[in-house]
Amino acid sequence: MNDLKSIIGALAMDLKRYAISTNRGSFSIANVFKKEALARSEELKKQKLTPYLTKILFATEKSFKKTEKEASEDLLMYSTLFQNISQKM
């Protein structure tokens, strides 16, 4: 469970950093955090997840296919959701 908490927490931070970097126009930095977030997402898929967590995870991955502006808004929200989940574990 502790491993799951750390993965979710790290994903939340990567998503937040992506959103902030994109909003500032630092797209090369944002790409680094995008790669990290997608790697964390793959780690998370290997864990036993609740249906709610699975739904948010797939919505997060889907958001990366949108434009940078749309994605950053969505991913900032998902970052907060993941952060709240990890804090309640």
C-alpha positions in Angstrom: 0.0 0.0 0.0 2.8 2.4 0.8 4.3 1.8 -2.7 1.0 2.6 -4.2 0.8 5.8 -2.2 4.2 6.9 -3.4 3.5 6.2 -7.0 0.2 8.2 -6.9 1.9 11.0 -5.1 4.7 11.1 -7.7 2.2 11.0 -10.5 0.3 14.0 -8.9 3.5 16.0 -8.8 4.5 15.2 -12.4 1.1 16.2 -13.6 1.2 19.4 -11.7 4.7 20.2 -13.0 3.5 19.5 -16.6 0.6 21.8 -16.2 2.6 24.6 -14.7 5.4 24.3 -17.3 2.9 24.2 -20.2 1.1 27.3 -18.8 4.4 29.1 -18.7 5.3 28.1 -22.2 8.2 25.8 -21.2 7.2 23.0 -23.6 10.5 21.2 -23.5 10.4 21.0 -19.7 6.7 20.0 -19.9 7.7 17.1 -22.2 10.1 15.8 -19.5 7.3 15.8 -17.0 4.9 14.2 -19.5 7.3 11.3 -20.0 7.6 10.9 -16.2 3.9 11.0 -15.7 3.3 8.4 -18.4 6.0 6.2 -16.8 4.3 6.5 -13.4 1.0 5.8 -15.1 2.4 2.5 -16.4 3.7 1.6 -12.9 0.3 2.4 -11.5 -1.5 0.1 -14.0 0.5 -2.9 -12.5 -1.0 -2.2 -9.1 -4.4 -3.4 -7.8 -6.6 -0.3 -8.3 -10.1 0.7 -7.3 -12.5 1.4 -10.2 -12.4 5.1 -9.3 -8.6 5.3 -9.5 -8.6 3.3 -12.8 -11.1 5.8 -14.3 -9.1 8.8 -13.3 -5.9 7.2 -14.6 -7.4 6.5 -18.1 -8.9 10.0 -18.2 -5.4 11.4 -17.4 -3.8 9.5 -20.2 -6.5 10.6 -22.6 -5.9 14.2 -21.6 -2.4 14.1 -23.0 -3.9 13.7 -26.5 -5.5 17.1 -26.3 -3.8 20.4 -27.1 -1.3 21.7 -24.5 -3.7 24.3 -23.1 -6.6 21.9 -22.8 -4.3 19.2 -21.4 -2.7 21.4 -18.8 -6.1 22.5 -17.4 -7.3 18.9 -17.2 -4.1 17.5 -15.8 -3.9 20.2 -13.1 -7.4 19.0 -11.9 -6.3 15.3 -12.1 -3.1 16.2 -10.2 -5.3 17.5 -7.4 -7.4 14.4 -7.4 -4.4 12.1 -7.3 -2.9 14.2 -4.5 -6.0 13.9 -2.4 -6.2 10.2 -3.0 -2.6 9.7 -1.9 -3.1 11.8 1.2 -6.1 9.7 2.3 -4.2 6.4 2.0 
